[in-house]
């Protein structure tokens, strides 16, 4: 990272940023064309789990090219200035890269969906077989995470 004073190196801090976020942005490459999708997600410390309809552009891209980027951010404060260059932002963000793979099997998909729900609620949820069959679940096995902060 060019601005090393802004880098978050502590893994627990990086995990805390991810844990506090409501949205994961999933970056894909569609035959050379960038494509980004905001996603609900779950995180187990090693992989990001997402769910989706069983068909669509995102899934088509993942089947052709499973290498992805994920991004999480927290806006902490907007800093106003007297001039345009005096404005700034206090934030924390995490960017990661990894490989997406589809989760197969009823129990494995339920476990992935439970991680997604755990990101947003402390509740204990059940996932009926029919509902699980109607969604696609995929995980991004992360191979790199970088954190950054300002303010």
N, C-alpha and C positions, 0 to 999 in steps of 0.2 A: 504494500500500500504506500502510495507516494507520501501521504500526510500521516506518518507513523504516530504522531501525537494524538490522532483521532481514532486510532485502531483499538478495537475491543479485542483483547487476546484471551481473557479469562473465559473458559468454556461455560462455566455456570452463568456468567453474565450474558453470553450469547444465547444460551438456552432460555434465560429469563426474558430477553427481548422477544424471542419466538413465542414463548408462553403467554405474553401479554397482548399479542396481536390477534386481530379478528379476521384478517384477510392475508392470504398468501398469494403473491403474484407468480404465476407459472409462465416462464418464458420458453418458447419452443421455436424451432426453425423448420419452416415449411418449404422445403426445396429452395433454400437460400433466402426465403422471405421471413423476417421476424414476425412472431405472433405471441401476444401476451394475454393471459386470461386471469382475472381475479378468481380465487377459489376459497371455499371453506376448506379447512384442513385439520388434521391432527398430527401430533409429533410425539415420537417415542424416544427421542434423544439420538437416534441414528437415521431415521427415515421420516419423511413427510407423507402422510396418507391423505388422499383426496377421493371424492366420489363424483360420479358424473352419470349422465344418461348413457345408454349402452351404444349409442352411435353419435357421430358428429365430427366436425372438423378437428377438434382437439384430439380425439381418440385416433382419428386417421393419421394425424401427424405423429403421435406417439408410437404407432405401429411401424411407421417408416423410419423414425429417428427418435429413439428413446432418450437421447442426451438432452437434458433440460437445465434450466436455471430457475432458482426460486428466490423470491425477495420478500422481506418482511420489514415494515417500518413503523416507528412511533413518532408522531409529531408531538414534541414536548412543549414548544413555545415558539410563537412567531415574534421576532424581534423587529420592532419598527425603528426606522431612522429618519433623520431630517432630509436626507438625500437618498436616491435610489441605491447607491452602493453602501449605504449604512444599514440597509435591511439585512436580515439574516434569519436563520431558523435554528432552534435547538431540537435535535432529533437523535434517535438511535435507530440503526438499521442493520440488517443481516442479509448477506447475499450468499447463496450456496449453489453448487453445481452437483449433478448426480445423474443417475440413470433410472428412468421410470420402468416399472414392470407391473403388469396386471396381476392383481391378487385373485386367485382362483379358489373355488371351494366355499361352501356355505359358511363353515366356522371361521375360516381365514378372513372372508369378507366381513362377517359380523365383528370380528376383532378389529379390523380396520375402521369400520363404521363407529365402533365404540370409542376409538381414539379420536375420531372427528368430533363426536358429541362431547367428549371429555374436555375438548378445547373451549367449549362454550358453556358447559353446565356440569355441576357435580352430581346430577341425577343418574340413576341406574336405568338404562333403557334396554328394551328388547327389540329385536329386529325380526319380524315374521319372515319366513322363508320366501313367500311370494314377493314381498317388498325387496328383499335382498336380491332375488333373481332379476328384478327390473332395474338394477343399477350396476354400473361398472365401478370397481374400486381399484385404484392403483397406488403404488407407493413409489416415492423417489428415494432411492438409496443414495444418501449424500456422501460425496467423497471430499468435499471441501466446504467450509463455512468461514466467512469473513465478517466481522462486526465493525461498525464505524459509529462514532458519536460526535456531536458538536453541542457545546453549551453545557 
